[in-house]
Amino acid sequence: MVIRVALSGAAGNIGYALLPLLASGYVFGSNAVELRLLEIPQAVGSLTGTKMELMDCSFPCLTDVIITTDPLVAFNNADVIILVGGMPRRKGMARKDLIQANTKIFSSMGKAIEEVASSNVKVLVVANPANTNCLVALTEASKIPTKNFCALTYLDHQRAKGQIATRLGVSANSIKNVTIWGNHSETQYPDALSGGYCVAKDGTKVPLSEMLANDIDWATTDFIYDVQNRGKAVIEARGLSSAMSAAQATADCLRTWLVTGTKTGETVSMAVYNDQGYYGVKEGIVFSFPCECRNGEWFVKEGLQLSDFSRNKLNITEAELVEEMAAAHELIGTSPVKIRTVSMSTCSSGLSLATTATESDMSVCLTSRM
């Protein structure tokens, strides 16, 4: 039994950092993995060198590496698809133009997924604008359950944990249940106070609202701004966009969603299709919520008490996503997505990822900035 994993934008910096995590067993444990690397023709030469390196690593789980410029080849019977390739925002480009350029790309990706992918394929969208790209892809892939799609806000989630840990002088791993609400953009709402906690050395769970009681100004101003603008800060400092952290977050999101699940009582941030109007957010958009993962599926954690401050922040990011959806719908139509479900969470080979692991408009498909 082999897990077929397709990766678009595979020749980019994120792809280069992500591929060893997919091939080594970090994400899928001891299960065999076949990689399908999708790129534009101009990048095939570089990708050939990457394939050589993958084979030179002699990863015990890696069975084959396929390079292609055709999404129908890459996605054929794929069990997991990671969409990293997209058009980055260029100087002077309006956000609406960026959205519509990527809508063309992700419409073609969704149609290819619909045509040839496994009926229970899991799709993670990384390329920006990730939430709306995800919405476009799942709209076009009408045979695939809407719960099988997710856009990456796990990177923002990890950034938030890092900021809080640094502020409190603790390890990032001790920070739990922070939430990224909304869009993977500068309107996102990083929330430390509506359920976040720190695990003390003695195992006690201390609410972050208590630990930051004398630092509320930071938690509601600088913390939010720094997480929202972390990608920009990395570019200014490094001269390049986030790649290592984006790849690690992608791997961790897949591993948590499809393999290990979340520990009891813990949540992670995932941008998912809002089919239930969770927390009063408009239905029909892809919105980041606190999620629990079990048996290869995500579940929005409900019941968190949100302050008026938090509600206002949710309204701001919701409004941006509604605007993005409208821009995308100018190209793909405005029919609402019919909720689609599936009874089992298995890959096309019959393997249940959550229970068996141990721990085309492609001419402009470039690696997105994170």
Residue pairs with C-beta under 8 A, 6 or more apart in sequence:
1 31
1 32
1 349
1 350
1 351
2 31
2 32
2 33
2 34
2 63
2 349
3 28
3 31
3 32
3 33
3 34
3 79
3 80
3 347
3 349
3 351
3 353
4 34
4 36
4 77
4 78
4 79
4 80
4 118
4 347
4 348
4 349
5 22
5 28
5 33
5 34
5 35
5 36
5 78
5 79
5 80
5 81
5 82
6 35
6 36
6 37
6 38
6 74
6 75
6 78
6 80
6 81
6 82
7 15
7 18
7 19
7 22
7 35
7 36
7 37
7 38
7 81
7 82
7 84
8 38
8 39
8 71
8 74
8 81
8 82
8 83
8 84
8 85
8 109
8 127
8 365
9 15
9 38
9 39
9 83
9 84
9 85
9 86
9 127
9 365
9 366
9 367
9 368
10 19
10 37
10 38
10 39
10 47
10 50
10 84
10 85
11 37
11 39
11 43
11 44
11 46
11 47
11 50
11 367
12 84
12 85
12 243
12 366
12 367
13 240
13 241
13 243
13 367
14 84
14 126
14 243
14 246
14 247
14 250
14 367
14 368
14 370
15 37
15 50
15 84
15 247
15 367
16 50
16 243
16 247
17 243
17 244
17 246
17 247
17 248
18 82
18 84
18 247
18 250
18 251
19 35
19 37
19 50
19 54
20 26
20 54
20 57
20 59
21 27
21 247
21 248
21 250
21 251
22 28
22 33
22 35
22 251
23 33
23 35
23 54
23 57
23 59
23 61
23 62
24 57
24 59
24 61
25 31
25 59
25 60
25 61
25 358
26 251
26 255
27 251
27 254
27 255
27 258
27 259
28 61
28 255
28 258
28 259
28 353
28 357
29 259
29 356
29 357
29 358
29 359
30 61
30 357
30 358
31 61
31 351
31 353
31 356
31 357
32 61
32 62
32 63
33 61
33 62
33 63
34 62
34 63
34 64
34 65
34 66
35 54
35 62
35 64
35 65
35 66
36 66
36 68
36 73
36 74
36 75
36 78
37 47
37 50
37 51
37 65
37 66
37 67
37 68
37 74
38 68
38 69
38 70
38 71
38 74
38 85
38 362
39 47
39 67
39 68
39 69
39 85
39 365
40 69
40 85
40 362
40 363
40 365
40 366
41 69
44 67
44 69
47 67
48 67
51 65
51 67
54 62
54 65
55 62
55 65
66 73
66 74
68 74
69 362
70 360
71 108
71 109
71 112
71 360
71 362
72 112
72 115
72 116
74 81
74 112
75 81
75 112
75 113
75 115
75 116
75 117
75 121
76 116
76 117
77 116
77 117
77 118
77 348
78 116
78 117
78 118
78 121
78 348
79 118
79 120
79 121
79 122
79 347
79 348
79 349
79 351
79 353
80 121
80 122
80 123
80 124
80 254
80 258
80 347
81 113
81 117
81 121
81 122
81 123
81 124
82 123
82 124
82 126
82 250
82 254
83 106
83 109
83 123
83 124
83 125
83 126
83 127
83 133
83 137
84 126
84 127
84 250
84 367
84 368
85 105
85 127
85 362
85 365
85 366
85 367
85 368
86 102
86 105
86 106
86 127
86 128
86 133
86 365
86 366
86 367
86 368
87 98
87 101
87 102
87 105
87 364
87 365
87 366
87 368
88 128
88 366
88 367
88 368
88 369
89 95
89 98
89 128
89 369
95 129
95 324
96 327
98 129
99 129
99 132
99 324
99 327
99 328
100 327
100 328
100 330
100 331
101 364
102 127
102 128
102 129
102 132
102 133
102 136
103 132
103 133
103 136
103 327
103 328
103 331
103 332
104 331
104 361
105 133
105 361
105 362
105 364
105 365
106 125
106 127
106 133
106 134
106 136
106 137
106 140
107 136
107 137
107 140
107 331
107 332
107 361
108 360
108 361
108 362
109 137
109 140
109 360
110 136
110 137
110 138
110 139
110 140
110 141
111 140
111 141
112 360
113 121
113 123
113 137
113 140
113 141
113 144
114 140
114 141
114 142
114 143
114 144
117 141
117 144
118 347
118 348
119 143
119 144
119 342
119 348
120 144
120 145
120 148
120 342
120 344
120 345
120 346
120 347
120 348
121 144
121 148
121 348
122 148
122 149
122 150
122 254
122 257
122 258
122 296
123 134
123 137
123 138
123 141
123 144
123 148
123 149
123 150
124 150
124 151
124 152
124 250
124 253
124 254
124 257
125 133
125 134
125 137
125 149
125 150
125 151
125 152
126 151
126 152
126 246
126 250
126 368
126 370
127 133
127 367
127 368
128 184
128 185
128 368
128 369
128 370
129 183
129 184
129 185
129 324
130 151
130 152
130 153
130 184
130 271
131 151
131 183
131 184
131 185
131 271
131 285
131 286
131 287
131 288
131 321
131 324
132 286
132 321
132 324
132 325
132 327
132 328
133 151
134 149
134 150
134 151
134 271
134 273
134 286
135 273
135 285
135 286
135 325
135 328
135 337
136 328
136 332
137 149
138 144
138 146
138 149
138 273
138 286
138 337
139 332
139 337
140 332
141 149
142 338
142 340
143 340
144 340
145 340
145 341
145 342
146 273
146 275
146 337
146 339
146 340
147 272
147 273
147 297
147 298
147 341
147 342
148 342
149 272
149 273
149 286
150 253
150 257
150 270
150 271
150 272
150 298
151 184
151 270
151 271
151 272
151 286
151 288
152 184
152 246
152 249
152 250
152 253
152 271
153 180
153 184
153 188
153 269
153 270
153 271
153 288
154 249
154 250
154 252
154 253
154 256
154 268
154 269
154 270
155 184
155 242
155 245
155 246
155 249
155 250
155 370
156 180
156 184
156 188
156 190
156 227
156 230
156 269
156 288
157 178
157 179
157 180
157 249
157 268
157 269
158 172
158 245
158 248
158 249
158 252
159 190
159 227
159 230
159 245
160 178
160 180
160 190
160 192
160 223
160 227
161 172
161 175
161 178
162 172
163 190
163 223
163 226
163 227
164 175
164 178
164 192
164 196
164 198
164 208
164 212
164 223
165 171
165 172
165 174
165 175
167 212
167 215
167 218
167 223
168 175
168 198
168 211
168 212
170 198
174 198
174 199
174 200
175 196
175 197
175 198
175 208
176 196
176 197
176 198
176 199
176 205
176 266
176 267
177 195
177 196
177 197
177 266
177 267
177 290
178 190
178 191
178 192
178 196
178 208
178 269
179 190
179 191
179 194
179 195
179 196
179 267
179 269
179 288
179 289
179 290
179 304
180 188
180 189
180 190
180 191
180 227
180 269
180 288
181 188
181 189
181 191
181 287
181 288
181 289
181 310
181 313
181 314
181 317
182 188
182 189
182 287
182 288
182 313
182 314
182 316
182 317
182 318
182 320
182 321
183 271
183 287
183 288
183 317
183 320
183 321
183 324
184 271
184 288
185 228
185 317
185 320
186 228
186 229
187 228
187 316
187 317
187 320
188 227
188 228
188 288
188 317
189 224
189 310
189 313
189 314
189 316
189 317
190 223
190 224
190 227
190 228
191 310
191 313
192 208
192 212
192 219
192 223
193 208
193 209
193 212
193 216
193 219
193 220
193 307
193 310
194 304
194 305
194 306
194 307
194 310
195 267
195 290
195 304
196 207
196 208
196 209
197 205
197 206
197 207
197 208
198 205
198 206
198 208
198 211
199 205
199 206
200 206
208 219
212 218
212 219
220 309
224 313
226 233
230 242
231 241
231 242
231 369
231 370
234 240
234 241
234 242
234 245
235 241
235 242
235 369
241 369
241 370
242 369
242 370
243 370
245 370
246 370
253 268
253 270
256 262
256 268
256 293
257 270
257 293
257 296
257 298
258 296
258 353
258 354
259 296
259 353
259 354
259 357
260 293
260 357
260 359
261 292
261 293
261 294
261 295
261 354
262 268
262 291
262 292
262 293
262 294
266 292
267 290
267 291
267 292
267 301
268 290
268 291
268 293
269 288
269 289
269 290
269 291
270 288
270 289
270 291
270 298
271 286
271 287
271 288
271 289
272 286
272 287
272 288
272 289
272 291
272 298
272 300
273 285
273 286
273 337
274 281
274 282
274 283
274 284
274 285
274 286
274 287
274 289
275 283
275 284
275 339
276 283
276 300
277 283
278 287
278 289
278 300
278 302
279 289
279 302
279 304
279 306
279 314
280 311
280 314
281 287
281 314
281 318
282 318
282 321
282 322
284 325
284 336
284 337
285 318
285 321
285 322
285 325
286 321
287 317
287 318
287 321
289 300
289 301
290 300
290 301
290 304
291 298
291 299
291 300
291 301
292 298
292 299
292 301
293 299
294 354
295 345
295 352
295 354
295 355
296 345
296 346
296 352
296 353
296 354
297 345
297 354
306 314
344 352
345 352
345 353
345 354
346 352
346 353
347 353
